[in-house]
């Protein structure tokens, strides 16, 4: 397989050549349709960085190609392989070759029948949605962008996109002259004011039933997070019984995920949100990410358990200090922990004090 040497910027610009006239409102003119992704039950999307296609599931095997960000391929199966110096020794088999999946993210292509009106709770209309396609292009409703995440795309002439499993808030619906239904995404918490429009079929409305609390009457709950390089793990306990276990990714830098004091009961969860736009640090060394679902803050202003849509390397340190979880694990833990976040009140941001929330023990051993 031969590959033309092009940069990430050039690659994404080529994929966006049909998106001219982005200043137009989408209901005035249909600008684009959802990408025709491969027909497969399971897919993988290349994340922020290029990934190598290997002839065999072995780092030392022949590299037969390079895939650029937002490339989507069928995900055939996972297999044990060889990657020196890393915890994760698994590879994903695709029709083109094998990929070590640090930035090859499992996704699906599940399109939805869009709603034509928003549900109402009290005096407020809106709904929480989940992106259920590998990625979807969006149009800025109120340019210029305010957050660095979207500024970076605009300044580098890249498409604005939402990605699989992001949790977002929709506050308006429009139908264009070709009868395409568009949702306006307006993040409720942490957003600096950016509002974008995207085709409604890319989003699944979240229901109250799927967020029913798990074991809400059990008071003796605790979480233990292990942060050593070879033990990136999280366990949920009810009393002395482990009821849930998963792999996580904690802070890459030493001490970035704070340890619980010896003899303490751990950090209490002090704030929970369905979704949060998170940012921190500087533009060069920091981060700015929208649509982070199932967020439970437990230390300082920004250390949290949360869903992660930008990497697939759970089991190894990857974060700036938070505890990264795959979307399914993050959602289960969000439903299980105290406090319970109400779904239908219109206010899905709960802050607590005192001893009423689940404790999180962060340990090295």
C-alpha positions, 0 to 999 in steps of 0.5 A, a space after each residue: 500500500 502506497 501512501 502520499 505524504 500529506 499532513 493532518 491538516 491537508 488530509 482533513 482539508 481534502 475531506 472538507 472541500 465540499 463544505 464551502 459557505 459555512 457562514 450560511 445557516 444550515 436551514 437556508 441551504 444543505 451544505 453536506 450529508 453524513 459520511 458514508 461510513 463502512 458497512 460493519 457492525 463494529 467500526 474504529 475511528 482514528 483519533 488525533 494522531 496517525 496510526 500505523 497499519 501492521 502486517 501482523 499484530 506485532 510492533 516489529 512487523 512490516 508497516 504496510 500503511 499509515 492512517 490519518 485522523 478520522 479515518 474509519 475502518 471495520 473493526 473485525 476483532 481484537 487479538 493479543 500482540 506485541 508492543 514493547 514497553 507498554 501495558 496494552 498488548 492487544 491489536 485490532 484486526 481490520 481488513 487492511 491490517 493490524 492496528 495498535 489501538 491507542 488512538 484507534 477508537 471503537 465506534 458504531 454507525 447508528 443513525 437516528 430518526 430526528 425529533 421535530 420538536 424538543 421535549 419540555 421540562 417545566 418552562 425549559 425545552 431541550 434534551 441531552 443527546 449522544 453522538 451515535 455515528 463515528 463523527 458528524 460535521 457541524 456549522 458554527 451558529 454564532 462565529 467566531 468560536 470562543 473555545 480553543 477546541 473549535 478555534 483550532 479547527 477554524 484557524 487551521 481550516 479544518 472541519 468542525 466535528 462531533 465524535 462518537 459517544 460525546 454527550 451534548 445538549 440540544 436547545 433548538 431544532 430547525 428543518 431546512 428547505 430539503 426537509 433535513 432536520 438540524 439540531 443546535 448543540 449548546 453545551 450547558 456546562 463549561 461552554 464559553 458560548 459556542 453554538 453549532 448546528 449538525 444533522 439530527 440523525 447523528 444524535 440519539 436522545 438520552 432517556 430517563 430510563 437509561 439513567 435510572 440509579 443503580 442500587 440507590 438505597 445502598 449507602 456503603 459505596 466506595 471506589 478504589 482507583 489504582 494509579 501505578 503504571 501496571 495497575 490502571 484499575 478501578 473497583 466499585 465496592 458495596 461494603 466489602 463486595 466488589 460489584 464493578 471493575 474496569 480499566 482506566 487511564 490516570 495522570 501521565 505525570 507523577 502526582 497529577 492524579 492526587 493520592 488519598 491521604 493514608 488513613 483517610 476515607 478518600 475524596 468525596 464526589 463534590 459535583 456531578 454533571 451529565 456532560 461538561 466542557 473541560 479545559 485547563 493549562 495553556 494552549 500549548 500544554 493544556 486541553 480544551 474538550 467539549 461534550 465529556 459525558 458522565 462527569 464526577 468531580 472529586 478533587 480540586 476544580 477539575 479532577 474527575 471520573 469521566 467518559 473519554 472519546 479521544 483515546 482507547 488506551 485504558 490500562 495505561 496513564 493518559 490524562 492530565 490528572 483525571 480518571 479516564 473511562 470508556 463511555 460504557 464504564 463511565 455511564 455505569 459508575 455515574 448511575 451507581 455513585 451518590 449523589 443521584 443527578 436528576 434527569 427531568 428537572 432541567 438542572 442536571 448539575 448537582 453540587 454536594 457538601 458533607 458526607 452524602 456522596 460516594 468516596 474515591 480512594 486513589 492509591 498506588 498499591 
